[in-house]
């Protein structure tokens, strides 16, 4: 607001405890600018400011007060024609419902055509910046900075199945809507619900943070009244990434106290407390392994196995097989290669050899069943023992021996009739161990006859 007595639109000037009077002094001026810190304390640019409209001030000397000048669109207040004197400048109130009142009192000396600026309570001239004043001249202008109401947002990460287990090493992102404006920080409608499910509308990343050894993250100084989206970016070892984001904002309750409001708990991903604490429940990474007979898929008991990291060979889990799946929960890291090593083989089975697998990294909703990744190891039965080839164990043949005595006849027996010669042979022929059908039959007959 420009209070310009020279142009005839004089400011309302009022003596303390006296009637309103008007002063015209073309030689003097008083001016300053007001800006607001609107980013979160945890933001990568926490000192970002914007010119602030709608801030009312009291400007008084011992003799008079200027009646409630207010900052314009560019955050300026310019008063021309004030009587030469020492003045105090105090913030009165703001049109924005999230602006913190600045209780500091500044001083200003109005004298002649020059104005040195505002001084703080220690007598130091406030930060100045070059701005154009009402008559178009660019001058060094004192800048007053006001702040908005803020609260710390605390997140605690726990195991979904064991709430007492706090998880270190989980990375989260805090996001605002992409169309965030300074007006969202300085003035908000608590009854409105602008929540959108579209991820494209929540791309304004405020900051990222990692849970500490106590499973905690503190997002410092988030703006009251602004909606935030909390999304897990990466999970700790042994767990899966939570699929659903959580949406929250700080508001004032009926008593005027600031509380944390749940806009969406991510299908039960987190529990949001009014005191500003979000408790996040993380799903475990699970792998189930079963050792079975390759013929009938029945479970084999008594085998021993280890799961080791494929590269480092570090053991992660060891067990003896039973009559069901072996569940490995919260021990493996998604995306890492592991090897199942058999350390002993049950009687009657061949060794199964190593099995290599990569632990699946998945985005899991709190409403999902979170089924484990399944690995089946099959074993082959040993074949039956082969009988010994000891000659004493030979089974007798049903075919009569060609030479029962084991002797090879070398000559015709003496009781063979004189002059009889076996057919197909000569008297001098000596039969061999291998006989032709005719010759062998004759000698056999002759042997049996005599």
VENGIGI-V813143 format. One record per backbone hydrogen bond with DSSP energy under -1.0 kcal/mol. NH is the residue of the N-H (numbers start at 1). CO is the residue of the C=O. Records with the same first field share a line. If there is no record, write none. Layout:
NH = CO ; CO
This chain:
3 = 78
8 = 5
9 = 4
10 = 8
14 = 65
15 = 19
18 = 15
21 = 13
28 = 25
30 = 79
32 = 77
33 = 142
34 = 75
35 = 144
36 = 50
37 = 146
38 = 48
41 = 221
42 = 220
43 = 40
44 = 206
48 = 45
50 = 36
52 = 34
54 = 71
56 = 93
57 = 69
58 = 90
60 = 88
61 = 64
65 = 14
66 = 59
67 = 12
68 = 66
71 = 55
72 = 76
75 = 72
77 = 32
78 = 1
79 = 30
80 = 3
81 = 28
85 = 110
87 = 108
88 = 60
89 = 106
90 = 58
92 = 56
95 = 54
98 = 186
99 = 96
100 = 147
106 = 89
107 = 119
108 = 87
110 = 85
119 = 107
120 = 124
123 = 120
126 = 118
129 = 141
131 = 139
133 = 137
136 = 133
139 = 131
141 = 129
143 = 127
144 = 33
146 = 35
149 = 98
151 = 222
153 = 219
154 = 276
155 = 217
156 = 278
157 = 215
158 = 280
159 = 165
160 = 282
165 = 162
167 = 157
169 = 211
171 = 234
172 = 209
173 = 231
174 = 207
175 = 229
176 = 204
178 = 201
180 = 177
184 = 181
185 = 182
186 = 182
187 = 183
192 = 189
201 = 198
202 = 199
204 = 176
205 = 203
206 = 174
207 = 174
209 = 172
211 = 170
212 = 216
215 = 212
217 = 155
219 = 153
222 = 151
224 = 149
225 = 250
226 = 223
228 = 248
229 = 175
230 = 246
231 = 173
233 = 171
234 = 171
239 = 236
240 = 283
241 = 362
243 = 364
246 = 230
247 = 264
248 = 228
249 = 261
251 = 259
253 = 257
256 = 253
259 = 251
260 = 274
261 = 249
263 = 247
264 = 247
270 = 265
271 = 279
273 = 277
276 = 273
278 = 154
279 = 271
280 = 156
281 = 269
282 = 158
285 = 238
287 = 328
288 = 373
289 = 326
290 = 375
292 = 377
293 = 298
294 = 379
297 = 293
300 = 291
302 = 321
304 = 344
305 = 319
306 = 341
307 = 317
308 = 339
309 = 314
310 = 337
313 = 309
316 = 307
317 = 307
319 = 305
321 = 303
326 = 289
328 = 287
330 = 285
335 = 359
336 = 333
338 = 357
339 = 308
340 = 355
341 = 306
343 = 304
344 = 304
349 = 346
350 = 380
355 = 340
357 = 338
359 = 336
364 = 241
368 = 365
373 = 286
375 = 288
377 = 290
379 = 292
382 = 348
393 = 390
394 = 391
406 = 403
416 = 413
420 = 417
425 = 422
429 = 426
440 = 436
441 = 437
442 = 438
443 = 439
444 = 440
445 = 441
446 = 442
447 = 443
448 = 444
449 = 445
450 = 446
